[in-house]
Amino acid sequence: KLKEYTGQGNLGYLPDEDDKTKRKESIVRWDTWWKAEGNAFLQKSDKVWAKGQIAPEDQKLALERWHDGNKALEDIAKKESDAQEKGVPLAAKERTEAYETAAYLFKQATEKDPTLVSARLSRAIILYEQLKQSKEAETELKAVVHRFAGEAKYPKVIANFHLAKIYELRGDWKMASNFHKAAVSLDEAFLDGFIGQGDCALEQALAWIPGSPAAGGAGGGNGGPKEPREAPKDPPAETPSDGGDKKDEKPIVAPDGTGKPTPPDPREDAIRARDKLLHEAMGAYRQALDVIAKKDEALRDAAGLTTGQSGEVEKFSQANLLATIRNSKESLTQAAASVYFRLGRVHLARCPDPKEHPEKAREERSEAVANFQAARKLQPDEERYRKAVEFWEEAEKKEPEGGNK
């Protein structure tokens, strides 16, 4: 295959060769060829697929394998549901093998028809969610975005979203945020993308706030901002020299004349970075609430239209549509509650030391409680919302008039 693709033999690739030097030389040759010819090779392949020059029998077989993969997923879901009812979890080996089978069927589908992005997406999601193979999943998802989706927007939205989830699992919140932003840039009504953006910004901000009450939902202490170890700073750029001799430079003298100036407080940069991230999180969550409001309005309009046409629409179809609308409204209610809860966490993270800024601390805590209450009102049975409201309402009662504890 290498000879067929490159026209240059095997580029020194020897599968049975143990010599590390020869292997490195082979990799360099392959890399050189790919940089020169790789893009042209991909474009040629994409051009063939875009022309629809996939054999009809291959397209048919690909769809069959895609349906087989979906059937395998349905069987897994049923087995897990039955096991849960019996109180006996599905054996880990059986579960893994079932997902491996589904992933293999989806792979067969894409081998027969590389443009069948639904199969490629399904396989990628199984790989990272169930089989812990995030690297291969990432490759599949990027192939959807950059090669196989063409002009279709929805597959790119879903692929970007799952790329974000992969980077979240790795703890790379900055990269995850970039993929969430790519998703909402393609679909401004993509709710999960806005929530994901907010989560990524909040997680990065909380890395500057050890022991933040926002980190645990209802508990925790407030500490000074600290730069996260996983986000090292780039080295500062060098200041261009003006050609003068350093020995001629005058020493910086402190205002008290001691010659020992107070160094800049590194906390200030950390605080500014944290506040910027919290502002970004709040903006993303508010955009999510705007999307929810628009979707809810559309559902109300659809429900009104359906009930107003009872004489024209078959009763069975009408009932199914109204049931779908009810389910969608319930999903939106759950999403809205979760966003309000997140906003409460943002306000807690923004809360300064009450001894230094009592009014600001009281204001932020009041806003946090209001958002927790909004979440609980939408979903009164959700335990984490109830606990957050009870904890912070009690904390407000115990706070003295001056705001200091």
PEBELRA-V549613 format. One record per residue. N is the residue number from 1. RES is the residue in three letters. PSI is psi in degrees with one decimal (NA if undefined). OMEGA is omega in degrees with one decimal (* if undefined). Layout:
N | RES | PSI | OMEGA
N | RES | PSI | OMEGA
//
This chain:
1 | LYS | -41.5 | 179.1
2 | LEU | -42.0 | 179.8
3 | LYS | -39.6 | 180.0
4 | GLU | -43.4 | -177.1
5 | TYR | -44.1 | -172.0
6 | THR | -26.1 | -174.6
7 | GLY | 15.2 | -176.7
8 | GLN | 33.9 | -179.7
9 | GLY | -150.0 | -177.0
10 | ASN | 9.5 | 178.5
11 | LEU | 26.2 | 178.8
12 | GLY | 7.3 | -178.3
13 | TYR | 119.8 | 179.8
14 | LEU | 105.8 | -175.2
15 | PRO | -33.7 | -175.2
16 | ASP | 7.4 | -176.0
17 | GLU | 125.2 | 179.8
18 | ASP | -9.6 | -177.7
19 | ASP | 112.0 | -176.5
20 | LYS | -32.3 | -179.9
21 | THR | -44.9 | 178.8
22 | LYS | -37.1 | 179.4
23 | ARG | -43.2 | 178.5
24 | LYS | -40.4 | 178.3
25 | GLU | -39.3 | 178.9
26 | SER | -41.0 | 179.9
27 | ILE | -40.8 | 178.4
28 | VAL | -43.2 | 179.1
29 | ARG | -42.2 | 179.1
30 | TRP | -42.7 | -179.6
31 | ASP | -40.1 | 178.5
32 | THR | -44.3 | 178.7
33 | TRP | -43.2 | -176.4
34 | TRP | -41.4 | 179.4
35 | LYS | -33.2 | -178.0
36 | ALA | -35.9 | -170.5
37 | GLU | -12.6 | -172.2
38 | GLY | -47.1 | -178.6
39 | ASN | -40.0 | 178.3
40 | ALA | -39.1 | 178.4
41 | PHE | -45.3 | 179.4
42 | LEU | -43.1 | 179.5
43 | GLN | -39.1 | 178.1
44 | LYS | -43.3 | 179.6
45 | SER | -45.3 | 179.5
46 | ASP | -36.4 | -179.2
47 | LYS | -41.2 | 178.8
48 | VAL | -45.8 | -179.2
49 | TRP | -37.3 | -178.7
50 | ALA | -30.4 | 179.8
51 | LYS | -6.8 | -179.5
52 | GLY | 29.5 | -177.9
53 | GLN | 29.0 | 173.0
54 | ILE | 131.0 | -176.2
55 | ALA | 136.9 | 179.6
56 | PRO | -36.8 | -179.7
57 | GLU | -31.8 | 176.7
58 | ASP | -40.0 | 176.8
59 | GLN | -41.7 | 179.9
60 | LYS | -45.0 | -179.6
61 | LEU | -36.3 | 178.6
62 | ALA | -43.7 | 178.5
63 | LEU | -37.5 | 177.7
64 | GLU | -43.9 | 179.7
65 | ARG | -34.7 | 176.9
66 | TRP | -44.8 | 177.1
67 | HIS | -38.7 | 177.9
68 | ASP | -40.3 | 178.4
69 | GLY | -42.6 | 178.1
70 | ASN | -36.9 | 177.3
71 | LYS | -38.6 | 177.8
72 | ALA | -39.2 | 177.9
73 | LEU | -39.7 | 177.1
74 | GLU | -40.0 | 179.2
75 | ASP | -39.7 | 178.2
76 | ILE | -45.9 | -178.7
77 | ALA | -40.8 | -179.9
78 | LYS | -42.4 | 179.2
79 | LYS | -41.4 | -179.9
80 | GLU | -37.3 | 178.3
81 | SER | -43.7 | 179.4
82 | ASP | -40.7 | 179.9
83 | ALA | -38.2 | 179.7
84 | GLN | -39.9 | 179.1
85 | GLU | -35.6 | 179.7
86 | LYS | -10.1 | -179.5
87 | GLY | 15.0 | 179.4
88 | VAL | 113.2 | -177.3
89 | PRO | 149.3 | 177.8
90 | LEU | 136.2 | -178.8
91 | ALA | 135.8 | -176.2
92 | ALA | -41.9 | -178.6
93 | LYS | -44.5 | -179.9
94 | GLU | -41.1 | -179.8
95 | ARG | -46.8 | -179.7
96 | THR | -44.9 | -179.7
97 | GLU | -36.5 | 179.7
98 | ALA | -43.5 | 179.1
99 | TYR | -35.1 | 175.9
100 | GLU | -38.1 | 177.5
101 | THR | -46.2 | 179.1
102 | ALA | -44.6 | 179.6
103 | ALA | -38.6 | 179.3
104 | TYR | -40.0 | 178.6
105 | LEU | -40.9 | 177.8
106 | PHE | -35.4 | 177.4
107 | LYS | -41.7 | 177.0
108 | GLN | -37.8 | 179.4
109 | ALA | -44.6 | -178.4
110 | THR | -25.6 | 176.4
111 | GLU | -33.4 | 178.6
112 | LYS | -35.6 | 178.7
113 | ASP | 93.9 | -177.7
114 | PRO | -19.2 | -178.3
115 | THR | -0.8 | 179.8
116 | LEU | 81.1 | -171.8
117 | VAL | -25.5 | 179.1
118 | SER | -39.3 | 177.5
119 | ALA | -38.7 | -179.9
120 | ARG | -40.8 | 177.8
121 | LEU | -44.0 | -179.2
122 | SER | -43.1 | 179.7
123 | ARG | -44.5 | -178.8
124 | ALA | -42.7 | -178.7
125 | ILE | -41.3 | 176.8
126 | ILE | -43.3 | -176.1
127 | LEU | -46.4 | -175.0
128 | TYR | -31.0 | -177.5
129 | GLU | -37.4 | -172.4
130 | GLN | -31.6 | -172.9
131 | LEU | 1.9 | 177.1
132 | LYS | 39.8 | 177.9
133 | GLN | 67.2 | -172.3
134 | SER | -31.2 | -179.1
135 | LYS | -48.5 | -180.0
136 | GLU | -37.3 | 177.4
137 | ALA | -41.6 | 179.1
138 | GLU | -41.4 | 178.6
139 | THR | -43.7 | -179.9
140 | GLU | -44.7 | -177.6
141 | LEU | -40.2 | 178.1
142 | LYS | -30.6 | 176.0
143 | ALA | -37.2 | 176.8
144 | VAL | -47.5 | -176.4
145 | VAL | -45.8 | -168.9
146 | HIS | -14.4 | -173.1
147 | ARG | -51.5 | -164.4
148 | PHE | -19.1 | -176.3
149 | ALA | -21.8 | -179.2
150 | GLY | -128.9 | -179.9
151 | GLU | -4.2 | -178.5
152 | ALA | 125.7 | -174.8
153 | LYS | -43.5 | -172.1
154 | TYR | -46.4 | 178.5
155 | PRO | -35.2 | 178.9
156 | LYS | -37.8 | 177.2
157 | VAL | -49.8 | -178.1
158 | ILE | -41.7 | 179.9
159 | ALA | -44.5 | 178.5
160 | ASN | -39.4 | 179.4
161 | PHE | -44.7 | -178.5
162 | HIS | -28.2 | 171.2
163 | LEU | -40.2 | 176.8
164 | ALA | -42.4 | -179.1
165 | LYS | -36.5 | 177.8
166 | ILE | -45.0 | -179.1
167 | TYR | -27.7 | 173.6
168 | GLU | -42.5 | 178.6
169 | LEU | -30.5 | 178.7
170 | ARG | -6.5 | -178.6
171 | GLY | 13.0 | 178.9
172 | ASP | 81.6 | -172.3
173 | TRP | -30.2 | -179.2
174 | LYS | -46.7 | 178.0
175 | MET | -39.7 | 178.3
176 | ALA | -43.5 | 179.7
177 | SER | -39.5 | 178.7
178 | ASN | -41.0 | -179.8
179 | PHE | -36.0 | 174.9
180 | HIS | -42.1 | 179.2
181 | LYS | -37.0 | 177.4
182 | ALA | -37.8 | -180.0
183 | ALA | -47.6 | -177.6
184 | VAL | -20.9 | 175.3
185 | SER | -25.5 | 177.4
186 | LEU | -29.9 | -178.9
187 | ASP | 102.2 | -175.9
188 | GLU | -5.7 | 177.1
189 | ALA | 13.9 | -178.1
190 | PHE | 96.1 | -172.4
191 | LEU | -47.3 | -176.6
192 | ASP | -28.3 | 178.5
193 | GLY | -41.8 | 178.8
194 | PHE | -41.7 | 177.8
195 | ILE | -41.2 | 178.4
196 | GLY | -41.9 | 176.9
197 | GLN | -47.1 | -179.7
198 | GLY | -43.2 | -179.8
199 | ASP | -42.6 | -178.8
200 | CYS | -43.1 | 179.1
201 | ALA | -41.6 | -179.4
202 | LEU | -42.6 | 179.7
203 | GLU | -40.6 | 177.8
204 | GLN | -40.0 | 179.8
205 | ALA | -40.0 | -178.0
206 | LEU | -20.7 | 176.0
207 | ALA | -19.4 | 176.7
208 | TRP | -3.5 | -173.7
209 | ILE | 76.9 | 179.4
210 | PRO | 134.3 | 178.6
211 | GLY | 18.6 | -178.3
212 | SER | 140.8 | 176.4
213 | PRO | -25.5 | 179.6
214 | ALA | -25.6 | -175.3
215 | ALA | -32.2 | -177.4
216 | GLY | 5.0 | 178.9
217 | GLY | -68.0 | -176.0
218 | ALA | -10.2 | -176.2
219 | GLY | -172.6 | 178.2
220 | GLY | 159.5 | 179.2
221 | GLY | 163.2 | -178.8
222 | ASN | 131.5 | -180.0
223 | GLY | 174.2 | 178.4
224 | GLY | 152.4 | -179.4
225 | PRO | 141.8 | -178.9
226 | LYS | 136.6 | -177.1
227 | GLU | 132.7 | -178.4
228 | PRO | 142.2 | -179.8
229 | ARG | -28.3 | -177.3
230 | GLU | -0.7 | -179.4
231 | ALA | 67.4 | -178.3
232 | PRO | 150.0 | -180.0
233 | LYS | 151.1 | 171.7
234 | ASP | 147.9 | 177.9
235 | PRO | 143.5 | -178.9
236 | PRO | 145.3 | 179.1
237 | ALA | 144.4 | 179.4
238 | GLU | 141.7 | 177.9
239 | THR | 125.8 | -179.7
240 | PRO | 140.2 | 179.9
241 | SER | 144.7 | 176.6
242 | ASP | 8.3 | 177.3
243 | GLY | -6.5 | -179.3
244 | GLY | 164.1 | -180.0
245 | ASP | 131.5 | -176.9
246 | LYS | -29.5 | -177.6
247 | LYS | -14.1 | 177.8
248 | ASP | -10.1 | -177.8
249 | GLU | 141.6 | 178.8
250 | LYS | 138.6 | 179.5
251 | PRO | 146.5 | 177.3
252 | ILE | 126.7 | -177.9
253 | VAL | 133.8 | 178.4
254 | ALA | 158.6 | 179.6
255 | PRO | -27.8 | -178.4
256 | ASP | 2.7 | 176.9
257 | GLY | 10.1 | -176.6
258 | THR | -17.6 | -176.8
259 | GLY | 6.3 | 179.5
260 | LYS | 84.1 | -178.1
261 | PRO | 148.7 | 177.6
262 | THR | 122.0 | -179.3
263 | PRO | 153.9 | 178.7
264 | PRO | 141.7 | -178.1
265 | ASP | 115.4 | -179.7
266 | PRO | -19.3 | 178.2
267 | ARG | -30.8 | -176.5
268 | GLU | -43.6 | 177.2
269 | ASP | -40.9 | 179.9
270 | ALA | -41.5 | -179.8
271 | ILE | -43.2 | 179.0
272 | ARG | -42.7 | 179.0
273 | ALA | -42.6 | 179.1
274 | ARG | -47.4 | -177.9
275 | ASP | -36.8 | 178.0
276 | LYS | -42.0 | 179.3
277 | LEU | -40.7 | 178.2
278 | LEU | -38.1 | 176.4
279 | HIS | -41.3 | 178.9
280 | GLU | -41.3 | 179.2
281 | ALA | -45.4 | -179.7
282 | MET | -41.2 | 179.0
283 | GLY | -41.7 | -179.6
284 | ALA | -41.6 | 179.3
285 | TYR | -37.6 | 178.2
286 | ARG | -35.2 | 174.2
287 | GLN | -36.5 | 177.2
288 | ALA | -41.9 | 178.2
289 | LEU | -36.2 | 176.6
290 | ASP | -42.9 | 178.5
291 | VAL | -42.6 | 179.0
292 | ILE | -43.3 | -179.9
293 | ALA | -41.9 | 179.7
294 | LYS | -40.5 | 178.7
295 | LYS | -39.6 | 179.9
296 | ASP | -40.4 | 178.0
297 | GLU | -40.7 | 178.9
298 | ALA | -37.7 | 178.7
299 | LEU | -39.0 | 177.4
300 | ARG | -41.5 | 178.4
301 | ASP | -42.0 | -179.7
302 | ALA | -40.0 | 179.0
303 | ALA | -41.9 | 178.6
304 | GLY | -40.2 | 178.9
305 | LEU | -41.1 | -177.8
306 | THR | -48.2 | -178.3
307 | THR | -27.5 | 179.7
308 | GLY | -12.5 | -178.8
309 | GLN | 28.9 | -174.8
310 | SER | -28.0 | -179.7
311 | GLY | -17.3 | -175.6
312 | GLU | -20.9 | -176.8
313 | VAL | 136.8 | 178.5
314 | GLU | 141.1 | -175.0
315 | LYS | -38.8 | -178.4
316 | PHE | -46.4 | 179.7
317 | SER | -39.2 | -179.6
318 | GLN | -42.2 | 179.8
319 | ALA | -41.4 | 179.0
320 | ASN | -41.6 | -179.5
321 | LEU | -43.3 | 179.9
322 | LEU | -35.6 | 177.1
323 | ALA | -39.8 | 177.9
324 | THR | -41.3 | 178.8
325 | ILE | -42.3 | 179.2
326 | ARG | -44.0 | 178.9
327 | ASN | -40.3 | 179.7
328 | SER | -40.2 | 179.2
329 | LYS | -38.7 | 177.8
330 | GLU | -40.5 | 178.6
331 | SER | -40.7 | 178.9
332 | LEU | -37.3 | 178.0
333 | THR | -43.8 | 177.7
334 | GLN | -42.3 | 179.8
335 | ALA | -43.2 | -179.9
336 | ALA | -42.8 | 179.0
337 | ALA | -42.9 | -179.0
338 | SER | -34.1 | 179.0
339 | VAL | -42.2 | 177.4
340 | TYR | -39.4 | 177.9
341 | PHE | -42.3 | 177.6
342 | ARG | -41.3 | 177.5
343 | LEU | -36.5 | 175.8
344 | GLY | -41.0 | 178.2
345 | ARG | -38.2 | 178.5
346 | VAL | -44.8 | -179.5
347 | HIS | -37.1 | 177.3
348 | LEU | -38.3 | 178.9
349 | ALA | -28.6 | 179.2
350 | ARG | -9.6 | -174.3
351 | CYS | 121.5 | 179.4
352 | PRO | 178.1 | 175.5
353 | ASP | 119.3 | -177.4
354 | PRO | -21.2 | 178.3
355 | LYS | -32.0 | -178.5
356 | GLU | -37.3 | -177.2
357 | HIS | 73.0 | -174.9
358 | PRO | -40.7 | -177.6
359 | GLU | -45.8 | 179.8
360 | LYS | -40.8 | 179.3
361 | ALA | -44.3 | -179.7
362 | ARG | -40.2 | -179.9
363 | GLU | -47.2 | -177.9
364 | GLU | -39.5 | 179.3
365 | ARG | -37.4 | 177.6
366 | SER | -41.3 | 177.3
367 | GLU | -39.8 | 178.4
368 | ALA | -47.9 | 179.8
369 | VAL | -41.2 | 179.6
370 | ALA | -39.9 | 178.9
371 | ASN | -38.7 | 176.2
372 | PHE | -39.4 | 178.5
373 | GLN | -39.2 | 178.0
374 | ALA | -39.9 | 178.3
375 | ALA | -43.9 | -178.5
376 | ARG | -35.6 | 179.3
377 | LYS | -38.1 | -180.0
378 | LEU | -35.4 | 179.1
379 | GLN | 79.2 | -174.9
380 | PRO | -21.4 | -177.1
381 | ASP | -4.2 | -178.9
382 | GLU | 118.4 | -171.5
383 | GLU | -41.2 | -175.5
384 | ARG | -31.3 | 177.7
385 | TYR | -41.7 | 179.8
386 | ARG | -45.2 | -178.5
387 | LYS | -40.3 | 179.5
388 | ALA | -44.3 | -180.0
389 | VAL | -47.9 | -176.7
390 | GLU | -43.2 | -177.7
391 | PHE | -49.5 | -173.5
392 | TRP | -26.7 | 172.0
393 | GLU | -41.0 | 178.4
394 | GLU | -38.5 | 179.3
395 | ALA | -38.1 | 179.0
396 | GLU | -36.5 | -179.6
397 | LYS | -34.6 | -177.2
398 | LYS | -13.9 | -175.6
399 | GLU | 127.4 | 178.8
400 | PRO | 169.4 | -178.4
401 | GLU | -39.9 | -176.7
402 | GLY | -10.9 | -179.4
403 | GLY | -5.0 | 179.6
404 | ASN | 144.5 | 179.0
405 | LYS | NA | *
//
